[in-house]
Amino acid sequence: MTVTLADVAARARVSPATVSRVLNGNYPVASSTRERVLRAVDDLDYVLNGPASSLAAATSDLVGILVNDIADPFFGIMAGAAQSEIGGPGDGSGRGGGEKLAVVCNTGGSPERELTYLTLLQRQRAAAVVLTGGALEDPAHQAAMAAKLARLADAGTRIVFCGRPPLPDTDAVTAALAFDNRGGARRLTEHLIGLGHRRIGYVAGPLERTTTRHRLEGHREAMKAAGLYGDEERVTVHGPYDRGSGYDATLELLRREREVTAVVAANDTAALGACAAVRDLGLRIPEDVSVAGFDDLPFSVDAVPALTTVRLPLFEAGARAGRLAMGKETPPPGGIATIAAELMERGSTAAPAR
């Protein structure tokens, strides 16, 4: 059932005129009243209705791109590529006839902010939404996401996942482009095992994130297949996907287990921190400790030594997500596509010297 202005007014215990004033922002309203109205709007998922012509003109050109951290090249590359396709045809003058306004929403990894941005995009009747990167593996948040995406889809918004696995129990998503994180991590660890490494430390990402779990599972599958799986928790440290976490985690790993001859970081940024930690301990890369990352971000090849990593086609995936969001490309069969990951062997890994 469609929620009306009167429903919001009843929930907030104010007049419909007061609700209208709050939402239009054209008349002073007491802050306590304003907060009560906005809370009712959120509780009821009310979508502001305006004149039909204004609504069509103001909202049909909007596309939201949700990222965890726009400063992280992993997200920046995908968002930029998606935006290049969302911009539409033409000469860049805005007169090509198919342009859309892409708005990048930086969630900071907060599940609450992710839901808030989706609510705001719903109110603006966004033409499409692209959600990038891994998802939080929390049943309550997944249920809230499924409900929110269903409302968006029912209103005609096209929803695309980029670098994110499908959400359970929902058919609201037009397409989900998922990276083969598990397979890429398995091949990376197999590479290290093939060089002769037997004790491998792992710098994992945040707990309860799909990307973290899939990459860690791939690593451990390779260790088990080689008969090397033991006390893996002892040589695994979780933390954010940033340089500082990679640095601190590597110091901790090498303190715990002196037999470690290789460190795998859950992404390239953390791997840079791992390299710095190894050097600060007076050790050499790769002669004393090999280091490997994941994603093949632009700086990986310029590290010294160049970083062995797993390449994800971030730009290609982002561009494809943009085309799917715009309806320029047919969704994959079943709405799901797995994007392959490629091992990039470089100078930061070699056979152990001890």
N, C-alpha and C positions, 0 to 999 in steps of 0.2 A: 504494500500500500504506500502511495506517495505521501511523504511528510509535507505538511503545509506550514505556512507562516503562523497560522493560528495554533497549530500543535506546539511549535516552539514557544510561543507566547504563554500557552497554558503550562508548559513544563517549567518555564522560567518565572512564572507568576507575575507577568507583566502584560501590558497591552500589546496588540500587534503593531501599533504605531511605534512603540519603544523598540521592538525587535527590528523594525525597518530602519530606525534611526541608527541603531548599533551597527547593522550590517552595511548601511550606506555610508556611515561615518560623516554625515552632513549636519549633525546636531549634537550638542554636548549632552552626555549621559553620565551619570555617576559611575565611578569605576567599579563599585560593588555590583551595580545593576548590569553593567557591561559584562563583567566576568560571569554572572549568572546566565546571561543570554548566550554567551559563547559556549558555556558548558552545556547548555541545552542543545545548541546547534550540533556540538560534537556527539552528545549522547544519542541524538536522533538521526545523525548523519544527514542533516538537512542540506540540500543543495539550493543555493540562491537562484531564483528565477527572475529574469528581467524581460524586457520587451524582446520578442522573438528575433527581430532584425538585429538588435544590439547583441543578443546572445550568439547568434550565428557569426556575426562579424568579429566578436571579441574572443570567442573561445575555440572555434574550429581550427584555428591556426596554431594552437599550443600543443607541444609535446614535452613531456617530462622525462629527464634522464636521471635516475637515482644512482649515486655512487657513494662508497664508504668514505673515500678521501680523495678529493680531486688533485691534491698535491702528490699523490702516489702515481707514478707513471703507469702502473697497471690499469688504474681506472681512467687516468687522463687520456691514454691512447684510445681506449674503447669509446669513451665519451666523445672525443674529438672526431673519431671515424664515424660514429653514429650521427653526429651533428652534420657532418658533411653530406650525408645522404638525406637527412631530414630537411636540410635547407632547400631541397628541390631543384628543379631544372632552372635554366636561365643564365644570365650573365653576371649574377651577383648584385644586380641593381634592385632586386626585390620585385621585378615586374615579369618574372618568368611564368607566373600562373600556377605554380604548385608549391611555393615556399611555405615552410612552417617555422614557427618560433620555438627553438629548442631551449628549454630551461634546465640547467644542471642543478640538481638538488643534492647537497652534501650532507649525508646522514651522520658522519662521524662514527659509523658502526653502531649507532644507537637504534635498537628495534622500535623504540617509542617514536623516534623522529622519522623513521621509515614509514610508519603508519600515519603520522601526522602529515607528511608530504603527500601521501596517497590521498588523504582526505582533502587536502587543499587542491590537488589536481582534479579530484572528482567534482569539487564545487565549481572549478573553472571549466568543467566539461572538456577536459583534455582529449585531443583526438587520439593520442597514443601515449603509452608509458613504457620506457625501457628500464629494466632493473638489472644492474650489473653486479658481478662478483658473487661470492658465496653467501649463503643464507644461514641464519641462526637456527640450530636444531633444538627448538623448544616447542613442545606440543601446543602450549597456549598461544605463543606468537604465531605459529603456523596456522592455527585455527583462525586467529584474528586476520592474518594475511589473506587466507582463503576467502573469508567473508568480505573483506574490503575489495579484493580483486573481482569478486563476483559482482559487486555493486557497480564497479567501474565498467566491467564488460557488459552488464545489462544496460548501461547508459550509452553503449556504443564505443567505448574506448578500446583501442587495440592494445594488447599487453604482450610484451616480448621480454624474455629472460636472456641475458647475455653473460656467459660464463657462470651460469647458475643452474643447478639441476632442477628438474620439474618439481613443483609443489604437490605433495600428496593430496588426493581427494579433491581436485578441482579441475574443471575443464574451461576455466575462464581465460587461460593463457593461450594466445595465438600460436606462439612458438617458444621453445626453450632450447637455446644453444648452450650445451654443457661441454666444458673442456674435459678431456680424458686425464684428469689429475691422477687418478689411481694408476693407470697404465704408464704415464710419464714418470711417476715416482718409482715404479717398479723397474723400469728400464735404467733409470739413473743408478739405483742401488745395484742392479745387476752389473753395470759397468764398473763400479767400484770393487765389487766382489771379484770380477774377472781380472782386475789388476792385482789382486792378492790381499785386499783389505778384509779383515775378519772381525774387527771391533770398530763399529761405525756409530758415532754419536749423531743424534738427530735434534735439530732446533725446530720445534713445532710451532705452529701458529696458535691463535687463541682457542681455548676449549669451546665445544658446542658450535663450531662453524663447519659447514659442509666441506669447504676447501681443505681445512685442517685435517679432518677425518679421512677424506679420500686420499690425500697425499701420504699421510702416515700409514694408512692401510696398504698402499702400494709398496712403500718401503719395507714394511714388515712381511708382506707376502714374499718379497725377494729374499729376505733374510731367512724365512722359514724354509723356502724351497732349497736353499743352500745348506740347510742344517745348522744355521748360525743363530737361530732365535733363542735367546735366553732371558736374562733379566733386562728386558727392553726398557722398562720404566727407569732403570738406573741411568741409562744413556739417552734419555729423552727429556727435554726441558721445553715447556710451553711458554709462550709470550706473544706480544703483539708482532705484527709483520713490519717491524722497523729495525733500523740499524742498531739502536741501543739494546734492543732485546737480543739481537744476534750476538752482540759483543758480550753481554752479561751471561747469556746462556752458554756460550762457548767456554768462557772462563770456568763456569760451574761444571760443565761436562769434563773438561780436562783436569779439574781438581778432583772430581769423583773417581775418574777412571783413567789412569795413566796409560793404559793399553790402547786407547783410542788412536787410530792412525788416519781417520777420515771423519769429517763433519759435514753432514748434509743439512742445509738450511731450507726452511719451507718456502722462502722466496729469495730473490736476488738481493733485495735491500738488507735483509737479515744476514745474508751471506757476506756482504761487505763488512758488517760488524764482526762476523766470525773471523774474517781475514785479519782485521785489526787486532782482535784478541790474540790470535795465534802469533802475530808479529810481536805484540807487546810482551808475550811470554818468552821471547827470544828464540822462537821456533821459525823454521822456514816452510814456505808453501811452494811446491808440494813435497819437498824432500822429507820434512818431518811430519807434517799433517796435510792431507789433501782437503780441499774445501769445494763444495758444490752448492749450487742454488737452484732456482726454479723460476720460470717465466721468460728468460732471455730479454730483460729490459735493455734499453739502448746502451747503458753504461757498462753492461756485462763484458763486452768485448774489449773495453778500454781499461778494465781493471788490470793490476799487475800482480801476478800473472793473470791473463785473461781467464774469465770464470767459466768453468764447465757448468752447464745448466740445462734446463729443459725448455725448449722454445714453444710458447703458445702464440698462435697467430692472432694477437690482440687486435691489430688494426683491421684485419680481414673479418674477424668476428663482429667487431663493432659496426663496421660498414654493413654487414649482412643484417645485423639487428636493426639498423636504421632503415634499410630497404623493407624489411618485414613490417616494421612499425608504420611505414608509409603505404603499405599495400603494393609495393613495387615488385615484390618477389613472392612466389607461392610458398607457403609454409611447408616444412619437411613432412614426410609421412608420419602420421600420428602426432605431429606437432613437436617432435623431439629430434634433435640432431646432436650427435657426439662429435666433437672436434678433436682431431688427433694432436698429440704432443710429440715433439721431435727432440731427441737427445743431441746436444751441442757439446762435443768433446773439445776442451781447450786446455790451457796449460796449468790450471789450478789443481788438476788431479794427476796422479802418477802412482806407480807401484810403491808400496811402503818400503822404507829403508830399514825398518826393524821388524 
